Amino acid sequence: MSSSKPRIRWRILPSLASFICWCGSLGALVFCALGISAFVAPDFWFTDNMSFFLRQFLAAALAGCVAGALGLMLPHRLVWLYRSAFGLALAALVILTIATVTRTLENTTAVQEPGPDGNILKIASINVERMFLGDKRLTSFLERENPDIIVFQEVMWWLQERRWERLELPVGSKGENGFPEYLAVGSAESLIVYSRFPILKTSSKIVRGDLHEGASVIHEADREILEATLDTGNPNLNLISVHPDSPRNDIRWQNKRRYFAEIDETIRDLQNEGAGPVLVIGDWNSAPWSARFQKTLSENGLRTAYPGGWPQTTRFFFDYRLYWILGSPVDQFAVSDDIKVLNVSTGPDIGTDHLPLIIEIELPAKN
């Protein structure tokens, strides 16, 4: 009796290994199908949102294909069916990889060296998630980076004012603790801009959105677009700060689509006026692989770039230490052709669920 048990276990191992390899191939097919759906059906809520997770799908599909390749060396009851499934999984992985790389490069510009006479600016964009702007982690970061322009999202400015007042500190900390001296606050008090350069004019547009059933009391369906013209010299910089709704359900996804249409209109108005260099920056709540994000860039002649040449996580879930696994690149920027991109990077964990996006650009030389 005792000698038969090892034989039974030995017979089970090949079957178990075959099952695991089958799961690898079929799993790879499923992950690739989800990723490819973002490209073939971008006008639906579920499939468009698959673009947030393309890196995870690619990694999981690659792991599945590795398991499937190992399975080619094992016996299977239906060898032809197994090989067909693995071949389909491998082909799907190749298709998804090509589609992802192509979309990444679609409106991307190369990082360049600065010119001899250009005007170089450093800009930081941070979704603070209602974090107090006087928090030491934030101010230490700003003092270290010393940006010329800071663009904040989800500020809740009225609450920030109360916090400064309670601590008997200067409201806004303009010119102190890493904050530049000029300030513009959007009419919804969610988007704000600090600048070392005088702010010549501002315009805040409210994009109305629909509330979904069971919405949180802090969820804001109405979102603003904050436009500011900065006196950086000749020419001025036209900065557009954005933060559309997060597409967590179909209603909020529709809100985001309407918001993107307003972004397009704002950019076109500036271009029709011949206003000069345009920078659009913020938490787009959209991955770079979203067809709608790329449409805004393509139709308005804008370009973007990524840290290290590849989109990096800026929004993470649960814990910063898991940001590569449970995160997505949603904080983006886009510039007009007359702006040169010198550097793109992400900052450290400063206490919110977003990493700072830091860019360095060069405006055209003075005439």
C-alpha positions in Angstrom: 0.0 0.0 0.0 2.7 2.5 0.9 4.7 1.9 -2.3 1.6 2.6 -4.5 1.1 6.2 -3.1 4.3 7.6 -4.5 3.4 6.1 -7.9 -0.1 7.8 -7.8 1.5 11.1 -6.9 4.0 10.8 -9.7 1.2 10.2 -12.2 -0.6 13.3 -11.0 2.3 15.6 -11.5 2.3 15.6 -15.3 -1.5 16.2 -15.3 -1.1 19.1 -12.9 1.7 20.6 -15.0 -0.4 20.2 -18.1 -3.3 22.0 -16.4 -1.1 24.9 -15.3 0.3 25.3 -18.8 -3.3 25.2 -20.2 -4.2 28.0 -17.7 -1.2 30.0 -18.8 -2.1 29.9 -22.5 -5.8 30.5 -21.9 -5.1 33.2 -19.4 -2.8 35.0 -21.8 -5.6 34.9 -24.4 -8.0 36.5 -22.0 -5.6 39.3 -20.9 -4.7 40.0 -24.5 -8.4 40.2 -25.5 -9.1 42.7 -22.7 -6.1 44.8 -23.8 -6.9 44.7 -27.5 -10.5 45.7 -26.8 -9.2 49.2 -25.8 -8.0 49.6 -29.4 -10.8 48.0 -31.4 -13.8 49.4 -29.3 -12.7 52.6 -27.6 -16.2 54.2 -27.6 -17.5 52.0 -24.8 -17.0 52.5 -21.1 -15.7 49.1 -20.2 -13.3 48.6 -23.2 -12.0 52.2 -23.0 -11.1 51.7 -19.4 -9.1 48.6 -20.2 -6.5 51.1 -21.5 -5.6 51.9 -17.9 -4.2 48.4 -17.4 -2.3 47.6 -20.6 1.0 47.2 -18.7 -0.5 44.7 -16.3 -2.2 42.8 -19.2 1.1 42.7 -21.1 3.0 41.4 -18.1 0.3 38.8 -17.3 0.0 37.6 -20.9 3.8 37.3 -21.2 3.9 35.2 -18.0 1.1 33.0 -19.5 2.9 32.6 -22.8 6.1 31.5 -20.9 4.0 28.9 -19.1 2.4 27.9 -22.4 5.8 27.5 -24.1 7.0 25.2 -21.3 3.9 23.2 -21.8 5.1 22.3 -25.4 7.5 19.9 -23.8 4.8 18.1 -21.8 2.3 15.4 -23.0 -1.3 16.5 -23.5 -4.4 14.6 -24.3 -5.3 16.9 -27.2 -1.9 18.1 -28.4 -3.2 19.8 -31.5 -5.7 21.8 -29.4 -3.1 22.8 -26.9 -0.7 24.0 -29.6 -3.5 25.9 -31.3 -4.3 27.7 -28.0 -0.7 28.5 -27.3 -0.2 29.8 -30.9 -3.3 32.1 -30.6 -2.1 33.4 -27.2 1.4 34.1 -28.6 -0.1 35.9 -31.7 -2.4 37.9 -29.5 0.5 39.0 -27.3 2.4 40.1 -30.4 -0.6 42.1 -31.6 -1.2 43.8 -28.2 2.5 44.6 -27.9 2.6 46.2 -31.3 -0.6 48.2 -30.7 0.6 49.4 -27.3 4.0 50.5 -28.6 2.4 52.2 -31.6 -0.1 54.1 -29.5 2.7 55.1 -27.1 4.7 56.7 -29.9 1.7 58.1 -31.7 2.0 61.7 -30.5 5.3 61.5 -28.6 8.2 63.9 -29.0 11.8 63.1 -28.2 13.4 64.8 -25.2 15.9 67.4 -26.5 18.8 69.4 -25.4 18.3 73.1 -24.5 19.1 75.8 -27.0 21.5 78.7 -26.4 18.8 81.4 -26.1 15.6 79.6 -25.0 13.5 80.3 -21.9 13.6 77.2 -19.7 10.8 76.5 -17.3 10.3 73.7 -14.7 6.7 72.8 -14.0 5.3 70.4 -11.4 1.8 69.0 -11.6 0.3 67.3 -8.5 -3.1 65.9 -7.5 -3.0 66.6 -3.8 -6.3 64.8 -3.0 -7.3 67.6 -0.6 -4.0 67.2 1.3 -3.0 70.4 3.2 -0.7 72.4 1.0 1.4 73.3 4.1 2.2 69.6 4.8 5.9 69.3 5.4 6.3 66.4 2.9 4.9 68.6 0.2 6.8 71.8 1.0 10.0 69.9 1.4 9.5 68.4 -2.1 8.8 71.9 -3.5 11.8 73.5 -1.8 14.0 70.8 -3.2 12.6 70.9 -6.8 12.1 74.7 -6.9 9.6 74.6 -9.8 8.8 77.8 -11.7 5.1 76.8 -12.0 3.0 74.5 -9.9 -0.3 73.1 -11.0 -2.5 71.5 -8.3 -5.6 69.4 -8.7 -8.3 68.5 -6.1 -7.2 71.3 -3.8 -10.5 72.4 -2.1 -9.2 75.9 -1.7 -11.7 77.0 0.9 -10.6 74.2 3.2 -6.9 75.1 2.6 -7.6 78.7 3.7 -9.1 77.5 6.9 -6.2 75.3 7.7 -3.7 78.2 7.1 -5.8 80.5 9.3 -6.0 78.0 12.1 -2.3 77.6 12.1 -1.9 81.4 11.9 0.1 81.1 8.8 0.0 83.3 5.6 -2.9 82.0 3.5 -1.4 80.5 0.3 2.2 80.7 1.4 3.0 82.7 -1.7 6.7 83.2 -2.2 7.5 80.8 0.8 8.1 77.1 1.4 8.8 76.4 -2.3 5.6 78.2 -3.5 6.1 80.8 -6.2 4.7 84.3 -5.6 1.8 84.5 -8.1 -1.4 82.6 -7.6 -4.5 81.8 -9.6 -7.5 79.9 -8.2 -10.2 78.4 -10.3 -13.8 79.3 -9.8 -14.6 75.8 -8.4 -11.5 76.1 -6.1 -10.3 72.7 -7.2 -7.6 73.7 -9.7 -4.9 76.3 -8.8 -1.7 77.5 -10.3 1.3 79.1 -8.7 3.8 80.9 -10.9 7.1 82.8 -10.6 5.9 84.8 -13.6 3.1 87.4 -13.5 -0.3 86.0 -14.4 -1.7 88.3 -17.0 -5.2 86.8 -17.2 -7.1 83.7 -16.1 -10.3 82.1 -17.3 -12.2 79.3 -15.5 -14.7 77.2 -17.3 -17.1 74.8 -15.5 -18.0 71.6 -17.4 -21.3 70.3 -16.0 -21.5 66.6 -15.2 -24.2 64.1 -14.1 -24.2 62.6 -10.7 -24.5 58.8 -10.5 -26.7 57.0 -8.0 -24.9 56.5 -4.7 -22.3 59.2 -5.4 -20.0 60.1 -2.5 -20.7 63.5 -0.8 -17.2 64.6 -1.9 -17.6 63.6 -5.5 -17.7 66.6 -7.8 -19.5 65.9 -11.1 -19.0 69.5 -12.3 -15.3 69.9 -13.2 -13.4 73.1 -14.2 -10.8 73.9 -16.8 -8.5 76.6 -15.6 -6.7 78.7 -18.2 -3.9 81.1 -17.3 -1.7 83.3 -19.5 1.8 83.7 -17.9 4.2 86.6 -18.6 7.3 84.4 -19.3 8.6 86.9 -21.8 8.2 86.9 -25.5 6.1 84.8 -26.1 3.8 84.3 -23.2 2.8 80.8 -22.0 -0.8 79.7 -22.3 -1.3 77.1 -19.5 -4.4 75.0 -19.3 -4.9 73.0 -16.1 -7.3 70.0 -16.4 -8.9 67.4 -14.2 -11.9 65.5 -15.7 -14.1 63.1 -13.8 -12.7 59.6 -13.1 -14.5 57.1 -15.4 -15.5 54.6 -12.7 -18.9 54.0 -14.2 -20.6 54.8 -17.4 -22.1 58.1 -16.2 -18.7 59.4 -15.0 -17.1 58.2 -18.2 -19.7 60.3 -20.2 -18.7 63.2 -17.9 -15.1 62.7 -18.9 -16.0 62.6 -22.6 -17.8 66.0 -22.4 -14.9 67.4 -20.5 -12.5 66.4 -23.2 -14.7 68.1 -25.8 -14.3 71.3 -23.8 -10.6 70.9 -23.6 -10.5 70.6 -27.4 -12.6 73.8 -27.7 -10.3 75.7 -25.3 -7.2 74.7 -27.2 -8.8 75.6 -30.6 -9.8 79.0 -29.3 -6.2 79.8 -28.3 -4.9 78.6 -31.6 -7.4 80.6 -33.5 -6.4 83.7 -31.6 -2.7 83.0 -32.4 -2.0 83.2 -28.6 1.3 81.4 -28.8 2.7 78.3 -26.9 0.2 76.1 -25.2 0.8 73.7 -22.3 -2.1 71.4 -21.1 -1.3 69.6 -17.9 -2.9 67.9 -15.0 -4.6 64.7 -13.9 -6.3 63.7 -17.1 -7.9 60.6 -15.5 -6.9 58.9 -18.8 -4.1 56.5 -19.7 -1.8 57.5 -22.7 -3.3 54.5 -24.6 -6.8 55.9 -24.5 -8.0 56.7 -28.0 -9.8 59.8 -26.7 -6.6 61.2 -25.1 -4.7 60.6 -28.3 -7.5 62.2 -30.3 -7.1 65.5 -28.3 -3.4 65.5 -29.1 -3.8 64.6 -32.8 -6.6 67.0 -33.6 -4.9 69.9 -31.9 -1.3 69.3 -33.0 -0.1 68.6 -29.5 2.8 66.3 -28.4 3.7 64.6 -25.2 6.6 62.7 -23.6 7.1 60.2 -20.8 9.6 59.6 -18.0 12.3 57.4 -19.5 10.5 57.3 -22.8 7.7 55.0 -21.4 4.5 55.9 -19.4 5.1 55.6 -15.7 2.6 55.1 -12.9 1.5 58.4 -11.4 -1.8 57.2 -9.7 -1.4 54.2 -7.3 -3.9 52.2 -5.2 -3.7 51.1 -1.6 0.0 51.4 -1.0 2.8 53.2 -2.7 5.1 50.1 -2.5 2.7 48.3 -4.9 2.5 51.2 -7.4 4.0 49.2 -10.3 1.3 46.5 -9.9 -1.7 48.5 -8.8 -1.3 51.8 -10.6 -1.8 53.6 -13.8 -0.2 56.6 -15.7 -3.0 59.2 -15.6 -1.1 62.5 -15.0 -0.1 63.8 -18.4 1.0 66.9 -20.2 0.8 68.1 -23.8 2.6 70.9 -25.6 2.3 72.7 -28.9 4.9 72.3 -31.5 6.7 75.5 -30.6 7.6 74.2 -27.1 10.7 72.0 -26.7 10.5 69.2 -24.1 13.8 68.9 -22.1 13.0 66.5 -19.4 10.1 64.5 -17.9 10.2 62.7 -14.5 8.0 61.7 -11.6 8.5 62.7 -8.0 8.5 60.7 -4.8 5.6 59.6 -2.6 4.6 62.8 -0.8 1.5 61.6 1.0 -1.2 61.6 -1.7 -2.2 58.8 -4.0 -0.6 60.5 -7.0 3.1 61.0 -7.7 4.2 64.5 -8.9 4.7 64.9 -12.6 7.7 67.1 -13.3 8.6 68.5 -16.7 11.2 70.9 -18.0 10.3 72.8 -21.2 11.9 75.4 -23.3 9.9 78.2 -24.9 11.0 79.8 -28.2 13.8 82.3 -28.1 12.7 86.0 -27.9 12.2 87.7 -31.2 
